[in-house]
Amino acid sequence: MYRVWNFIANYSLLLLSGAAVALFWANTHPESYHHLVHYVLVEDFLIGEPELEGGSVTRTLTLHFLVNDVLMALFFAIAAKEVWEAVILENGSLRGKKALTPLIATAGGMLGPVAVYLGLAAVLGVFADVHRGWAIPTATDIAFSYLVGRMVFGAGHPAIRFLLLLAIADDAAGLVILAIFYPTGELAPSWLLLSLGSALAVFVLFNWLPRRLDRGNQLRPNSTWVREKLSFWPYLVAGCLSWYGFQEAGIHPALGLLPIVPTIPHADRAFGIFAAAEEYLTDLLNRIEHHLKLPVEIVLFFFGLLNAGVEFSAISEPTWLVLLGLLIGKPLGIFLLGWFAAFVLRLGLPQGMNARDLVVVGCVAAIGFTVALFVASVAFPAGDVQDAAKMGALFSFAAAAVSIVAGRMMGVTKVTG
């Protein structure tokens, strides 16, 4: 298995630390905590949270907006990089027949939680108040699921690779859901032309054209000059323009870097999510990713700090809808559609993995946390419903204990090699 342990451990530690501080702070000094979350950095700014003053709309840059809408774009860009490589490269993990079973299982892992969430909401009579949160329990937190998966299966078990494929596909679907179903304001699609134009311009001028000019020349002088002299700067400018285009278009700006990721020169092979071997690749995309590793870890600390501060008194129906959607809907959906793909469609499971392992994978994937918190913050306006939904995302850590118990009950053989 790829050596991702150090990165995931660091990522998890900082994110968990931020969430733990937030929970303690919000439940001991809620006023000062909420003052921090909504602390105004710049009044009447080009970017920020829209406010209506005197009949005109102004924007205020708050600490919450800076982290959730600006800096989290780096996190989603890294997730998009892993998805892009898994799909486009010849040995990508989401290409060909080998990816079909986890992809179909991923669909079950999204449909199951939605069915449980909306079904229970209708039964409890709160459908009208909470239906916008249907996507919250569809999330799978890659890092924490990987950590728990290693504890249950061991690093060498084929179920770990299956789990990572499922989580990457889940992230890809989650990005699409955020873009389509959770606009941040009135849609203005024409602004997406700025994002598209930026992506096309930077690809043609700084990726395609140098390679075109270097055809037949093994020294590749033009590509080398662009890589060494200009480095990531053209893509940074394009990324800023694309981000702004998303904001003005009414699509969540944290997704604004997604159109730029495929334009960056990349290697012809992938070693897996955050694999240590990729540190030795010289392509620009991998260099950017590994330079962003530490900044993104810090961003995720502040994301946990500014989003996980929920008072325990906020627990209500949305908490249980999100939690049960994850703990019941996700394992059930993953098992049913995964079993259907593997045994009815005869696509099979990875060698060394059986149907009992598939049950446990579904339990491990029920840890929503990071992306579930993010979706909760955009699905509902700030208030009791949002806080209750966030608490459900936090409680999804219970899936770790469920997974360990399920692993023992199912007789999972731990593979440490």
Buried (B, 14 or more C-beta within 10 A) or exposed (E): BBEBBEBBEBBBEBBBBBBEBBBEBBBEEBEEBBEBBBEEEEEEBEBBBEEEEEEEEBBBBBBBBBBBBBBBBBBBBBBBBBBBBBBEBEEBBBEEEBBBBBBBBBBBBBBBBBBBBBBBBEEEEBEEBBBBBBBBBBBBBBBBBBBBBBBBBBBBBBBBBBBBBBBBBBBBBBBEBBBEEBBBEEEEEEBBEBBEBBBBBBBEBBBBBBEEBBEEEEEBEBBEEBBEEBEBEBBBBBBBBBBBBBBBBBBBBBBBBBBBBBBBBBBEBBBBBBBBEBEEBEBBBBBBBBEBBEEBBEBBBBBBBBBBBBBEEBBBBBBBBBBBBBBBBBBBBBBBBBBBBBEEEEBBBBEEBBEBBBBBBBBBBBBBBBBBBBBBBBBBEEEBBBBBBBBBBBBBBBBBEBBBEBBEEBEBEEBEE
